[in-house]
Amino acid sequence: MSTNTTSTSSTALRRNAVGVAGILFFVLSAQAPLTGIAGALPVAMLLGNGAGAPAAYLMVGGVIILFAVGFIAMSRHVSDSGAFYTYVSRGLGRRVGTGASQVALLSYNTIQAAMYGLYGVVVSGLANTHLSLDLPWWVWALVTMAVVQALGSLNIELGAKFLAVLVIAEFSILLAFAVVEFVTGGGPEGLDPGSSFSADALMAGAPGVALTFAIASMFGFESTAIYAEEAKDPARTIPRATYLAVCTIAIFFAFVSWMVVSHYGAGNATAAAEGALASGDSTSLVFAAVADTLGTWTTDIAGVLLATSLLAGILAFHNGINRYFHSLSEAGVFHGRIASTNKQGAPYIASAIQTLVAAALVIPFAVLDKDPVLTLFSWFSGLAVLALVVLYFLTSVSVVVYFRRSGLDRRLWNTLIAPVASAVLIVAGTVLVLRNLPTLIGGSTTTATVLAATVPVVFAGGWALGHLRGHATEAGHMEPDTGGTAPATVS
C-alpha cells in the first residue's frame, strides 16, 4: 500500500502482527462451525433437501474457490483492510466501491447482531440451568458487547490466540464425533454416501434453502484480506489463509453433516430434524447424535462450546468490521478520527463505533420483546447472506475489469475465466436466496421484501456518499473515480 500522509503512528495498524494461522483462526471463528452445524443443519435438512444437505456445502465450497481465484489475484496487487471496498473500487470506481463498502458493513453488522440473538438465548439457558440465574437474553448480549469491546481494543495477537482456543475446542468435539461415526460405519443405514452426495440428493426437496445455509457457513472467509495490513508477508499469507479457510470449512461441514445424516440414517434424518425443531431446541439433532456416539458427558460441554462458538464469531466480526471502519476513515469516506489507533495498534474508536452499531441493532428487538431466534437471528441472517452474495458478484466483475485495464496480471484463468464463472454461479445463488428468503425469515413475504430492499437502498446511499466524498480523496487509498482505469499501488 502506498504511503499515506495521514497514516502516522496514531492511525497505523500494527504491522507483521499475524501470520497464516492467526488469520485462519479469525476466519474460522467468523464461520462459527459448531453454530453452523448444530444451529443451521436441522433447518437446512427440514426445509431444504433433507439428507442431501452435505452436498450443498461441497457445491458452495466449489463456487467460493472459483471466486477466491480472482479475489486472491487482486490481493497480490492491493493490500488494504478495506477488502471488498478497495477491490470493487479498483475495478469499478470510487462510487461503486463506496456503495459496496456500505453493503459490506450492512452484511457484517447484521450477521453479528444475528449471532448476538442466538448467543443471548444459549447463554441465558446455560446460566439458568447451571447457575440458577434467570436473566433475559438481551442482558447477556449487552454484557458480552462490553467484553468484546474490551477485547477489540487490545492487540490483534491476543485476539487471535483467544479465538484459537475457542475454535480448536469446537472443531475438536465435532471432528471426534465425525471420525468415530465414520470408523464405526454410521447408523442403521450405514454411511450411504450416495444418499447425501449424489446429484439427485442435492436437488431433492428445496435445494435453494440448503444452498443458502451453505453460503452462510462460508461467511467471513473473505476477511482474510481485511488483515492484509497487519499480516506477515501478505503476498503469501493472504492467499494461503484464504484457500485454507475455504477448503477447511467446506470439507469439514460436508463431512460432519454427512455423519449426522448417517447417524440417523438417510431415510430417518429429515424426520429427526423435524422432531428437533418441534421440541424448540434445534441443536438437539446434533447434540443427541454427539452424545450417542461419544457419551453423555458431552451434553453439557456441547452447550458451553456452542456459546463459545458464537462468542468467537462475534469477536471475529467485531475485529473485521473495525478494520473496515479504519480503512474507510483513512480513505476519506468517514471522518479521519475513526482511523485512530491506540498503543496496541488497534483501531479503538472504530471498535467503540462497532459496539454502538451492534447495540443499536439488537436493542429494538429487546424493547419490542421479539423472539431473538425467530426474528433477530433469522431476519438478519437472511439479510446478511443476500448482501454478501451481491458483494461477491461485484467483486468478481471488478476483478475482470481491473486486470483487463491494468494489464498487471495476464493469466486468463485467474483474471477472466474463474471470475466470470463465479459471477454467473453467484447470480444463480442470489436468485435462490431471494426465492427462499420468505422461508428463511418465517414465511412473511412483506418482511422478506423489506429486508431484500435494504440492500439496494444501502448501496445507493453508499454510492451517493462516494460521490459527495469525491473531492476528499486521500492519496494512496483511492484513486480518482476514473471507472477503475488507474492502476493499484502494489503493497
N, C-alpha and C positions, 0 to 999 in steps of 0.2 A: 504494500500500500504506500502511496506517495506521502511525502511529509506534509503535515497539516500545520499551519501556523498557529492554530489554537490547541493542538494536541500537546500540551505541556504535561508536566508531571501530575497536574491536578485533574487531567481528563484522560490520561493514558491508562489503558488496561494493563494488567501485569503480563509481561512477555515471557515466553518459554515456560509457562506455568503448568501446562498439562499435556500429556502425551496421548498415544492411541488408546491405552487402557482407560485413562481418565475420561476422555471424550466418549468412549464406548459406554462407560457406566452412566454418564449423563443421558445418553440417548436411550439406553435400555431402561433407565429409570422412568423417562418420559413415557415409554411404551407400557410400563406397569404390567409385566407379564401375568402375575397372579390375578390382577384385576381383570385383564382381558380374558383369561381362561375361565376363572370362577364366576365373574360377573356377566360377561357378554356371551360366552359359548352357549349357555342354555337358551337364550333368546334367539341367537343365530340358528340354532337347531330347530326350535319350535316354530318360529315364524319364517325361517329360511328354507334350507334344503336338507334338514334332518341329518342323517349320517354322512352326507356329503360335505358338511361344513369344513372338515380338514382340507379338502381340495381347494376351497376358496382362498385359504391362506397361501398355498403354493402359487395359485394363479396370480393373486395380487402381488406376491413377492416377485414373480417374474416381471410384471409390469413395472414395479418400482425399480428393479435392477436396470431395466431399459431406461427409465427416467434418470437413474443415477449416472449412467454413462455420460450423458450430456452435462448433467449437473456437476460431475467431477471434472469434466473437461474445462468448464467455466471456472471452477475453483482453483485451477492451476494458474489462472491469469488474474483472478480477482480475489483478494484476501481481505475480507471486511466482515464485521459482526452483523452487518445488515442482511446477509444471506439473500432471501427472495427479493427484498427491496433493491439491493445492489445489482443482483443478477438481471432482474427484469429491466432495470434502468439502463444497464449497459446495452441491451439489445433493442428495447422498445422506447427508450427515452424517459426523462425525469417524471413527466406527468403520469404515465402508466406505472412506472416504478413506485411512485409515491402512493398511487391507488392500491397497488399490490401490497405495499407495506402496511396499509391500514387494514386490508383484508387479513394479512398475516397476524397482526395484533388482535383482530377480532377472533380469529381461529384459535390462537394460543390462549388468549384470556378466557374464552368461553369454555374450552376443554378443561382448563384448570379449575374454573368455577364449577363445572360439572363434577369434577373429581372431589371438590370440597363437599358437595352434596352427599355423594355416596360415602365419603370418608366420615362425615359427621354422623351418619346413621350407623356405620360399622363401629366407630369408637363409642358412641352412645350405648350401643348394645353390649359391648365388651365391659364398659365401666359399670353398667347396671348389673351385669351377671357376676363380675368378679370383685367389684369394689362397692357394690350397693349404692352407687351414685346414679340417681335418676335425673339426668340433665338433658335438656333438648339438644338436638343435633347441632343447631347453629352455635351453641356455646362452644362446643368442641371445635367447630370450624373457625370461629373467631380467635380462640386461644391459639390454634395452630397457625393462623395467619401471622400472629405476633412472633411465634417461634421461627417460622420460615423467613420472616423479615430480618430477624437477627442473624440467621444462618446466611441469608443472601448478602449481608453486608460484610461477611468475613471473606478471607482469601479463597480462591477457587480450588486450591489443592485440598483444603479441608472439606469443602463441599463434595469434591469427587471421592474422597476417602469415606465420608459418611454414607454417600449413596452406594459405594461399592459394597459395604457391609449389608445394606438392605437388599440390594439386587441379588447378591450371592445367596442370601438366605431364601428368598422367594424362588429363585431358579432351582436351588438345591432340592427343595421338597417336591416340586413338580417334576423335576428330572428323575429323582429317585422313584417316584410313583410310576412314571412312564417306563423307565428301564425295567423295573420289577414286573410290571404288567406285560411288557413285551417278552421278557425272558420266560415268564410262566405261561405264555401263549394266549393271553387275553381271557375274555369271559365265556359265556355259554355258546357263542358262535365262533370262537377263535378270533384271530387277528383280522381276517377277511379284508384285505386292502382294497379289493375291488368295490366294496360297498361304500368306501369313503373317498377313493381317488379316481374312479372311472369317470368318463365324460357324462354318462347317464346320472351318476351320483351328484356330480357338480350341478347339473341342470335340473335336478328334481325340485319340486315344490316352487319356492320363490327364491331363486339363487341370488337375486339382487340384494335381498336382506343380508344374506351371508357374506356377500362381497363387500357390503357396506361396513359390516363389523370387521372384516379382514382389513379394509383400508384403515379403519380406526386403530387396529392393532399396530399398524406401521407408523402411527402418529409420532412425529418427533425425530425420525431418522435424519431428516434434512438439517436438523440443528447442529450437525457436525460442523457445518460452515459457520455457524454463529460464533464458534470458539476459535476461528482462524487466527485472530489477532493474539490470542493467548496460547496458541498451540506451539509445541516444539516442532520445528521444521514442517510448517503447514502444507507444503507441496507434497509431502509424503504422508503426513499424519491424517489429513482430512480424507483423501481417497481411501486409505486403508480402513479408517474408522467407519466410513460410510458403507463400504462393501461388507465389512464385518457385521455391522449393525443390521443391514437388510437381510443378509443370508442367515444370521443367527436367529433373528426373530421369526422369519418366515418358516424355517425348518423346525424351530422349537415349537411354535404354535401349531404347526401341522402335525408334528409327532405327538405332542401331549394331547391335543384334541382327538386324534385318532385313537389313542389309548383310552381316553374317556369313553368314546363310542364303543371300542372293543370290550371294555369292562362290562357294559350293559348288554352288548350285542346290537348289531346294526338294526335289527328288527324291533328292538325294545328301547333304543336310545331316545327317540323323539318322545315317546310316552313318559320316559323317566324325566326328560327336560320339562314336559308339561306338568308333571307332578311336583317338581321342584318349584316352578313358578307359582303354581296354585297354592303351595304351602306358605308363600310370602317370603321365602328365602331361596332365591335362585341359586345361590352359591352351594346349596346342599347337594346339587347334582355332582359337582366336582369334589367337594369336601367329603361326601359319603364314599365316593369311589376311592379317594386317597386313604381314608380310614380303613376301608375294607382291605386294601392292598398292603398298607404299611402298618396298620394297627390303630386302635382308638386313641393312642397317645397323641396323634397328630391333630385331633379335633380342635383343641384349644390353641395349639400352635398355629394352625392354618388360619384361624380367625385373627390372631395377632399379626401374622405375616400379611394378611390382606390389608390390614390397617397400615402397616409399614410400607406395603407396595404403593398404596395411594399416597402416603406421605412422600415417598421417594419421587413419584410422578409430579406431585405438586411442587416440590422443591426444584426439580429439574426444569419445569416450565417457568417457574419464577426466575431462575437464572437465565434461561434463554430469552425471556421477554425483557429482562433488564438490559441485555445486550442489544436488543432491537431498539429500545428507547435510547440507549447510549449512542448507537450508530446514527439514528435519525437526528439526534441532537447535534452531533458533530457535523452532519451534512447540512444543517440549517433548516431542516424540516420542523423540528421542535426547538424550544428555547435552549440556548447553549449551556445554561447551568445544569441541565439534566445530564450532561456528559461528565459531570464532576465525579472523580473517584477518590476514595479515602486512602489511608496509608497502606491498606492491604491490596490496593489496586482494584477494588470492587466498586461498581457504579452505585453508590449508596443512595443518591437521590432518585435514580431510576428504580431502585429497589423499593423505596418508600412509595413511589407513584404506583408501581405494580400492585403493591399490597392494598392501596386505596381502591384501585380498579377492581381487585378481587372482592373487596368488601362491598363495593357498590353493586356488583353483580349478584352477590349472594344474599345480602340483607333483605332486598324486596321479597324474596321467596319466604324468608323467615317471618317478616312482618305480615304478609298475606296468608301465612300458615299453609303454604303449599307443600305437598308431599315432595321431599327433596330428591327422591329417586324417580318418581313418575313425571315430575316436571323439570326441576333444575338439572338433574343428571341426563334425562332422556332428551329434553329440548336442546340443551346446549351441546350435547354430544353430536346430534344430528346437524346442527348449525355449523359446528366446528369442522366436521368431515366435509360438508358441502363447500365451505370456504377453502379448505385445504386442497381439494381436487381442482378448484379454479386456479389456485396458485401453481399447482403442478403444470397445468396446461399453459399458463402464461410463461412460466419458466422454460418449458420445452420449446415454445415458439421463439422466445428470446435467445436461446442458445443457437438456434439455426440462423436467426438474423444477425446476431453478433459475430459469429465466425464467418459468415458469408461476406460481411462488410469489412471486418478487420483483417482477415486472412492469417490470423495468428496460429491457427491450427487447421490443417487441410485434410485431416483424417475423416473420410466420408462416414464411416461407421459411428465415430464418436460425436461428430458435429452435425450430422444430417440424418442418416438412416435411423439410428436409435432414438434421437429426439422426436422425429416425425412419427415413428411408430408409437412411441409412448404418448404423444399428443392425441393420436387417433384413439388409442385404447382408453386414455383418460377421459375423453369426451364420452365414450360409451359408459364409462364408470359414473360420470356425472349424471347422465340420463337415468341410470339405475338408482342413484342416490335420490334424485328428485322424485322418481316414481314411488320410491319406498319411504320417503320422508314421513308421510302421514302415519304409516305403520310404526315407524321408529318412535314417534312422539305421542303415540296413544290414539291414533285414528282421527284426529281433528284436522280436516283439510284447511280450515281457516288459520289455525295456528301454524301449520306447515307452510302455508303461503306467506304469512307474515315473516316467519323465520327465513325462508328462502329469499324473500325480497330484501332482507337485511344486507345480504352480500353485495348486490349491485349498488345499493344505496351507499354503503360504506366505501366501496370502490370509487363511486362518483365523488364522494366527499374528499377522498384522498387525492383524486385527480385534480380537483379544484384547489386543494391545498398545495399540490405540486406546482400548479400554475401561479398561485399567489407568491410562492416562495422562490419563483424562478430567478429573481434578481438577487437572492440572498445566498446563492450557491457558494459553498466554501471550497477552495482549491483542493483538488486531490480526492475528494469523496464523491462528487457528482459532476460530470462534465455538463456543459450547457445542453439544452434539450434539442439535439440535432437529429432525433429519431434513432439514436443508437449508433451513429457513424463514427463517433470518436473512440479511439482505442482505449482499452482499460490500462491502467497503470499496473505493471506487474509488481507484486509484493516482493 
